[in-house]
Amino acid sequence: MLVNDHFNPRPTDIIVATSPKCGTTWLRALVFSIYNRSSFDFSDHPLSKNNPQELVPFLDGCIQVDGSTSFIDGFPSPRLLSTHLPYSLFPQRMTDDASGCRFVYICRDPKDVLISKWHFANKLRPKDLPPITLDEAFDSFCEGVSHYGPYWDHVLVYWKASLESPKKVLFLKYEDVKKEPGDCVRKVAEFLGVPFSPEEQNDKIVEDIVKLCSFENMSEQDVNKNETRNSKRPISNADFFRKGEVGDWVNHLSPQMAETLDQITEQKLQGTGFSFR
């Protein structure tokens, strides 16, 4: 509601969009480093001193209850912002093709999303409460009780928008990015209107960005080992890094759980032309 009532988009805005635990931190780092690659030296990069959330601020949390957008109004263009909001909740002045602002979206296998969300929720759980069991997390996820709405609905609204407006919404799969990160980096650069030059390709800038933003490199930065939490900042930098693997769900879900989730996914995606595979 606050975004609808108070946020003034600019034609140059770039929105990194995800459902929680789908690669938000990684995508923020990739988009920031791709767009700003000529501004910083890779040996002394802002990502070595800042968590990606500080470089690509969270739009949903930037607008204060009084409607103030002063924190982001002062940002120079182009503004790189992040969101977990479904595409359908954004005002038309942002989703119209004529508005200019662009969305880069990433999704992930629902089974891995569930496991990542479960671990994340228990990290933040008050110590005086018992941990959330996997059965509880599984039942809620299957019923669509999830941050920012049922996971499948969140994915499909961005998928459909990417088909209808491919110049406005770029749709990525986490598994594809893990498999071919260089191809993803090139695709994002093209989409944002800053393609890599032949000279940059020869200088292996794409490979430098892939390495800089890799889970292994990012999780080893001192700034991302910080576990400080407080009332104003209940999530620490370290909380955003666990494994970053594809298929970790096999270590947690029973075959029956996995089959149930696959059946729900098949039902939800039927007739859409989309598949997580």
Salt bridges, closest charged atoms under 4 A:
ASP13 OD2 - ARG79 NH2 2.86
ASP44 OD1 - LYS49 NZ 2.67
ASP109 OD2 - LYS111 NZ 3.41
ASP183 OD1 - ARG186 NH1 3.35
GLU200 OE2 - ARG37 NE 2.75
GLU220 OE1 - LYS225 NZ 3.38
ASP239 OD1 - ARG229 NH2 2.72
ASP248 OD2 - ARG242 NH2 2.77
ASP248 OD1 - LYS243 NZ 3.16
ASP248 OD2 - HIS252 NE2 3.43
ASP262 OD1 - LYS111 NZ 2.78
